[in-house]
Amino acid sequence: MIEFSHVSKLFGAQKAVNDLNLNFQEGSFSVLIGTSGSGKSTTLKMINRLVEHDSGEIRFAGEEIRSLPVLELRRRMGYAIQSIGLFPHWSVAQNIATVPQLQKWSRARIDDRIDELMALLGLESNLRERYPHQLSGGQ
């Protein structure tokens, strides 16, 4: 579970996120919707501390994210952004498998997770071995 409690982020005098309260339940599929500049990317980047929040509390799996070493936190989660965040020389499956491999999961468990996440995202299995440049932005 990921929980935001009264989280705010400023860039200079500009409020990017203001007093955000939000819960993502484990195993759920969630979508952040908003206009350009409304704080969606900032909100997601605060979860794995690519951007540090100024106030409030963010909890991941019950732990305040600032209490965890940043590398440990990032190894415990996956984060996918559009193609600029993907390894261009790795297939879709290899990109998805990155965090599980760092966690030293078994090959069978990794393959199951790849299948699970591709199904969750509505990606057909024939995309498994494609490379990022072979996908549309929506894929």
C-alpha positions in Angstrom: 0.0 0.0 0.0 1.1 3.6 -0.7 -0.3 6.3 1.5 0.0 10.1 1.2 -1.0 12.1 4.2 -1.0 15.9 3.9 1.8 15.9 1.4 3.0 19.1 -0.2 5.7 20.0 -2.6 6.9 23.4 -3.7 9.3 24.4 -6.5 10.3 27.9 -5.4 7.1 29.7 -4.7 5.1 27.4 -7.0 2.9 24.8 -5.4 3.2 21.5 -7.4 1.3 19.4 -4.8 -0.7 20.9 -2.0 -2.0 18.9 1.1 -2.4 15.7 -0.9 -4.2 12.8 0.9 -4.3 9.6 -1.2 -4.2 5.8 -0.7 -3.2 3.2 -3.3 -4.3 -0.3 -2.1 -1.9 -3.2 -2.7 -2.9 -5.1 -5.8 -5.2 -2.3 -7.1 -5.0 -0.6 -10.4 -5.0 3.2 -10.1 -4.8 6.1 -12.5 -3.8 9.8 -11.8 -5.7 12.1 -14.1 -5.1 15.8 -14.4 -4.1 18.6 -16.7 -0.5 19.3 -17.7 1.3 20.8 -14.7 -1.2 19.6 -12.1 1.3 17.6 -10.2 0.8 14.0 -11.5 4.4 13.3 -12.3 5.7 15.1 -9.2 3.3 12.9 -7.1 4.6 9.7 -8.6 8.3 10.8 -8.3 7.8 11.5 -4.6 6.9 7.8 -4.0 10.4 6.6 -4.8 12.1 9.8 -3.7 13.2 11.0 -7.2 11.6 14.2 -5.8 11.6 14.8 -2.1 8.3 16.1 -0.6 8.4 19.2 1.6 5.8 18.3 4.2 3.5 15.5 5.1 4.1 11.8 5.1 4.4 9.1 2.4 4.2 5.5 3.5 5.2 2.5 1.4 4.2 -0.9 2.7 3.5 0.7 6.1 6.9 2.4 6.4 7.6 6.1 6.1 9.7 6.4 2.9 12.2 8.8 4.5 13.0 6.2 7.1 14.3 3.9 4.4 17.6 4.2 2.6 16.7 5.5 -0.9 18.3 2.5 -2.7 16.5 0.0 -0.6 13.2 1.8 -1.2 13.7 1.9 -5.0 14.7 -1.8 -5.1 11.4 -2.7 -3.4 9.2 -1.2 -6.1 9.0 -0.8 -9.8 8.5 2.5 -11.6 7.6 2.7 -15.3 7.4 6.0 -17.3 7.0 6.4 -21.0 9.7 5.2 -23.3 12.4 7.6 -22.1 12.5 5.6 -18.8 12.9 2.2 -20.5 16.2 0.6 -21.4 16.1 0.9 -25.2 18.3 -2.2 -25.8 16.1 -4.5 -23.6 12.8 -6.1 -24.5 9.5 -5.3 -22.8 10.0 -8.5 -20.7 13.5 -7.5 -19.7 12.5 -4.0 -18.7 9.7 -5.5 -16.5 12.0 -8.0 -15.0 14.6 -5.5 -13.8 13.4 -5.0 -10.2 12.5 -8.7 -9.6 16.0 -9.7 -10.8 17.5 -7.2 -8.4 15.4 -8.8 -5.7 16.8 -12.2 -6.8 13.5 -13.7 -7.6 13.4 -17.1 -9.2 13.1 -17.2 -13.0 9.6 -18.8 -12.8 8.4 -16.1 -10.4 9.8 -13.4 -12.7 8.1 -14.9 -15.7 4.8 -15.1 -13.8 5.2 -11.4 -12.8 5.9 -10.4 -16.4 2.7 -12.2 -17.5 0.7 -10.7 -14.7 1.8 -7.1 -15.3 1.4 -7.3 -19.1 -2.1 -8.6 -18.6 -2.9 -5.9 -16.1 -1.7 -3.2 -18.6 -3.6 -4.8 -21.4 -0.4 -5.7 -23.4 -0.7 -8.7 -25.6 1.9 -11.5 -25.0 3.3 -11.0 -28.5 4.8 -7.6 -27.3 6.9 -9.4 -24.7 10.0 -9.6 -26.8 9.6 -6.2 -28.5 11.9 -3.3 -27.8 10.7 0.2 -26.7 11.2 1.7 -30.1 8.8 -0.9 -31.5 5.9 0.2 -29.3 3.5 3.1 -29.6 3.4 5.7 -26.8 0.2 4.1 -25.4 1.8 0.7 -25.2 
